[in-house]
Amino acid sequence: MTLLKMGIIGAGGIAQDRHIPSYLKLKNKVELTAVQDVNEARAKEAAEKFHIPNVFSNYHDLFKEVDAVTICTPNKFHAEIAVAALEAGVHVLCEKPMAMTTTECQAMIDAANRYDSVLSIGYHFRHMHESQVAKKAIINNEIGDPLVTRVQAMRRRKVPGWGVFTNKELQGGGSLIDFGCHLLDLALWLLDDPKPVEVMGRAYDRLSKTPGQVNDWGEFDHETFNVDDHVTAYIAFENGLSMQFECSWAANIKEDNTTLSISGVDGGLSVFPFELYQAKYGELWDSQVKLRGGADDFGLKQAENFVDSCMGAADLVVEPEQALKVTQLMEAIYASSKTGTSIKL
Ligand SMILES: NC(=O)c1ccc[n+]([C@@H]2O[C@H](COP(=O)([O-])OP(=O)(O)OC[C@H]3O[C@@H](n4cnc5c(N)ncnc54)[C@H](O)[C@@H]3O)[C@@H](O)[C@H]2O)c1
């Protein structure tokens, strides 16, 4: 079988911790051929550590050697690099969020369509075992029509103190774009892409802009911190559906908490851990699941789905048009917070 030649662009944390190890587990399908980073020393270090044969200082040169790339740079460069790769006939898995703006996301989709290449985004929560079970339960009508969705992506005092996460110019935002986006994406996917009609949002930065913070994830500079550390939103969709959304890096709460729960007409569910809430035989009826198969390697599942899609052997789990809608909603939340009014979509 022909191996897919894979290149890595941006050899930092997520490339080394998730993508490269996942591709290495797929040796029967992928050959890690090349790596590129503006920080050449980091590219060389990754190449040595993972035995990647080619290091490039320029991504245009890398495109000539590969069939596909995985983009792991700060968000500001996602669209520019993805469009260049797609125009060179190279398939793209781009880390989340898809890009800084909806316009950039659309340019990526247009390039993928024009050059008939595969484009997917690293919304890996969809590949998690619980998420897959929840999707099947909803498709099989266990909860009936969804009505109300609650999302909480909450951390207590964990502003990432490394990398460029607190830099608006390079990342476009903070807790929403970094963490909240995963749960927002997962909720939209589970709800089968409902059409949003109105968004009310508030973004906060006051805690992290105050000097002397107690922070569990390293140190950051409160003076240069210029992104959100806490975001709330109320999203109204067509057909009466609504979502209460909250995410934070640094809330003053008892403990970290990742919640996605959906109440439908006939039942409800929570995704983490997966539980189903129904009423049967005159009683309230709760179901838990015993997930089989050991540790949940969602990074591997993400990599395999992308590789198989490039080979024409699978359909993408994360379609780029869906990822664009996440960015569109995040833009609306930020716009609502800035103007103090709701945004009609
Ligand atoms: N899916 C997830 O859960 C998850 C987790 C962490 C990060 N991410 C995403 O991954 C991306 C990278 O994050 P990270 O934590 O690996 O950051 P990082 O800072 O550890 O690594 C980024 C790397 O990109 C390089 N780089 C910067 N500009 C570049 C350019 N123009 N061309 C080539 N290389 C460039 C940097 O030198 C650095 O080595 C971000 O988009 C982030 O949102 C996703």
The ligand as an SDF file (V2000), in Angstrom:
LIG
                    3D

 44 48  0  0  0  0  0  0  0  0999 V2000
   -6.4100   20.6720   19.7620 N   0  0  0  0  0  0  0  0  0  0  0  0
   -5.9550   21.1250   20.9130 C   0  0  0  0  0  0  0  0  0  0  0  0
   -6.4440   20.7550   21.9750 O   0  0  0  0  0  0  0  0  0  0  0  0
   -4.8100   22.1010   20.9170 C   0  0  0  0  0  0  0  0  0  0  0  0
   -3.9820   22.2010   22.0250 C   0  0  0  0  0  0  0  0  0  0  0  0
   -2.9110   23.1030   21.9820 C   0  0  0  0  0  0  0  0  0  0  0  0
   -2.7270   23.8990   20.8640 C   0  0  0  0  0  0  0  0  0  0  0  0
   -3.5810   23.7930   19.8030 N   0  0  0  0  0  0  0  0  0  0  0  0
   -3.4200   24.6510   18.6070 C   0  0  0  0  0  0  0  0  0  0  0  0
   -2.1890   24.2910   17.9730 O   0  0  0  0  0  0  0  0  0  0  0  0
   -1.5610   25.4510   17.4430 C   0  0  0  0  0  0  0  0  0  0  0  0
   -0.1460   25.5300   17.9980 C   0  0  0  0  0  0  0  0  0  0  0  0
   -0.1790   25.5130   19.4030 O   0  0  0  0  0  0  0  0  0  0  0  0
    1.0460   24.9650   20.2860 P   0  0  0  0  0  0  0  0  0  0  0  0
    0.5380   24.8210   21.6560 O   0  0  0  0  0  0  0  0  0  0  0  0
    1.6710   23.8070   19.6140 O   0  0  0  0  0  0  0  0  0  0  0  0
    2.0120   26.2430   20.2080 O   0  0  0  0  0  0  0  0  0  0  0  0
    3.5850   26.2780   20.3460 P   0  0  0  0  0  0  0  0  0  0  0  0
    3.9110   27.7080   20.6120 O   0  0  0  0  0  0  0  0  0  0  0  0
    4.0580   25.2360   21.2980 O   0  0  0  0  0  0  0  0  0  0  0  0
    4.1240   25.8650   18.8760 O   0  0  0  0  0  0  0  0  0  0  0  0
    3.8910   26.6560   17.7400 C   0  0  0  0  0  0  0  0  0  0  0  0
    5.0800   26.5010   16.8140 C   0  0  0  0  0  0  0  0  0  0  0  0
    4.8080   27.1880   15.6050 O   0  0  0  0  0  0  0  0  0  0  0  0
    5.9990   27.8500   15.1820 C   0  0  0  0  0  0  0  0  0  0  0  0
    5.6220   28.9320   14.2750 N   0  0  0  0  0  0  0  0  0  0  0  0
    5.1960   30.1730   14.5760 C   0  0  0  0  0  0  0  0  0  0  0  0
    4.8920   30.8390   13.4430 N   0  0  0  0  0  0  0  0  0  0  0  0
    5.1490   30.0080   12.3970 C   0  0  0  0  0  0  0  0  0  0  0  0
    5.0520   30.1290   10.9980 C   0  0  0  0  0  0  0  0  0  0  0  0
    4.5730   31.2400   10.4330 N   0  0  0  0  0  0  0  0  0  0  0  0
    5.4090   29.0900   10.2360 N   0  0  0  0  0  0  0  0  0  0  0  0
    5.9070   27.9460   10.7970 C   0  0  0  0  0  0  0  0  0  0  0  0
    6.0210   27.7660   12.1340 N   0  0  0  0  0  0  0  0  0  0  0  0
    5.6340   28.7830   12.9300 C   0  0  0  0  0  0  0  0  0  0  0  0
    6.6350   28.3150   16.4860 C   0  0  0  0  0  0  0  0  0  0  0  0
    8.0090   28.5930   16.3080 O   0  0  0  0  0  0  0  0  0  0  0  0
    6.3680   27.1210   17.3950 C   0  0  0  0  0  0  0  0  0  0  0  0
    7.4070   26.1740   17.3510 O   0  0  0  0  0  0  0  0  0  0  0  0
   -2.4610   26.6320   17.8060 C   0  0  0  0  0  0  0  0  0  0  0  0
   -3.3010   26.8980   16.7180 O   0  0  0  0  0  0  0  0  0  0  0  0
   -3.2900   26.1220   18.9700 C   0  0  0  0  0  0  0  0  0  0  0  0
   -4.5780   26.7130   19.0410 O   0  0  0  0  0  0  0  0  0  0  0  0
   -4.5930   22.8980   19.8110 C   0  0  0  0  0  0  0  0  0  0  0  0
  1  2  1  0
  2  3  2  0
  2  4  1  0
  4  5  1  0
  4 44  2  0
  5  6  2  0
  6  7  1  0
  7  8  2  0
  8  9  1  0
  8 44  1  0
  9 10  1  0
  9 42  1  0
 10 11  1  0
 11 12  1  0
 11 40  1  0
 12 13  1  0
 13 14  1  0
 14 15  2  0
 14 16  1  0
 14 17  1  0
 17 18  1  0
 18 19  2  0
 18 20  1  0
 18 21  1  0
 21 22  1  0
 22 23  1  0
 23 24  1  0
 23 38  1  0
 24 25  1  0
 25 26  1  0
 25 36  1  0
 26 27  1  0
 26 35  1  0
 27 28  2  0
 28 29  1  0
 29 30  1  0
 29 35  2  0
 30 31  1  0
 30 32  2  0
 32 33  1  0
 33 34  2  0
 34 35  1  0
 36 37  1  0
 36 38  1  0
 38 39  1  0
 40 41  1  0
 40 42  1  0
 42 43  1  0
M  CHG  2   8   1  16  -1
M  END
$$$$
